[in-house]
Amino acid sequence: MGNLIKVLTRDIDNNAGNFFLDFENAQPSQSETEVWEKVNQVLTEAKIILEDLQTYKGAGDEIRQAIQNPNVEGVQEKAWAAVVPLVAKLKTFYEFSQKLESSLHCLLDVLTTADSTPTQHLEQKQALARQFAHILHFTLRFDELKMTNPAIQNDFSYYRRTISRMRINNLSADSGNEVNNELANRMSLFYASATPMLKTLSDATSKFVSDMKGCIKVLKEQPPSSVEGLLNALRYTTKHLNDETTSKQIKNMLQAN
């Protein structure tokens, strides 16, 4: 993904990224359509996610009143009623991050194949390159909004504390709205990051690179006569194999025996 970003910032290849990238009118080719349509569904939902996050006001007043009046049942109920739908939104945001991760993986599969350089990929698959750029734009915007809205973590913390207290006192919450412990833990880790969407994409990219290492390792373990052609293709068509930024593990894996 780093190479792709370098192209977008004109910092790769001897031609300094000199090619025309039509972000306004790029349309997917027949071979790109399946991936494009999958990613497009997620990007359409991304607009709704940003709108919901922009209008997220939090339940700060209700929570404050509940903390100041721990024995007033009506105040507690009011705070709970305010927080539950907000946590449902936070759950939706978190679940969307998983969809975004899947979409990024689909794009990386297509835009980082060894048969072309990153520049060629972006030039030849402009509709997918445009979607990649939209994912980055969404990621930065989401994290910007999240960083400037402390109510998100405050609301979720109050929700978890209240759920724990209910369980201790054998009180039942609305099971349809409750976030189970496993999901709550994952959500806590997600929202604890200053830039949760960027971290999700960064982790997804690292995972993608690890999968590539695994594929190379499997190839290396096969009889040389059956896979040497594939390994040579990786060795001699991967333009940035010898760059300083390329993992030493990948370089070593692709060294000829």
Salt bridges, closest charged atoms under 4 A:
ASP13 OD1 - LYS239 NZ 3.00
ASP13 OD1 - HIS240 NE2 3.91
GLU45 OE1 - LYS99 NZ 3.06
ASP61 OD1 - ARG64 NH1 2.85
GLU101 OE2 - LYS207 NZ 2.99
ASP109 OD2 - HIS105 ND1 3.31
ASP115 OD1 - HIS121 NE2 3.92
GLU144 OE1 - ARG141 NH1 2.96
GLU178 OE2 - ARG167 NH2 2.22
GLU182 OE2 - ARG186 NH1 3.15
ASP203 OD2 - LYS199 NZ 2.93
ASP211 OD2 - HIS105 NE2 3.92
GLU228 OE2 - ARG235 NH1 2.79
ASP243 OD2 - HIS240 ND1 2.62
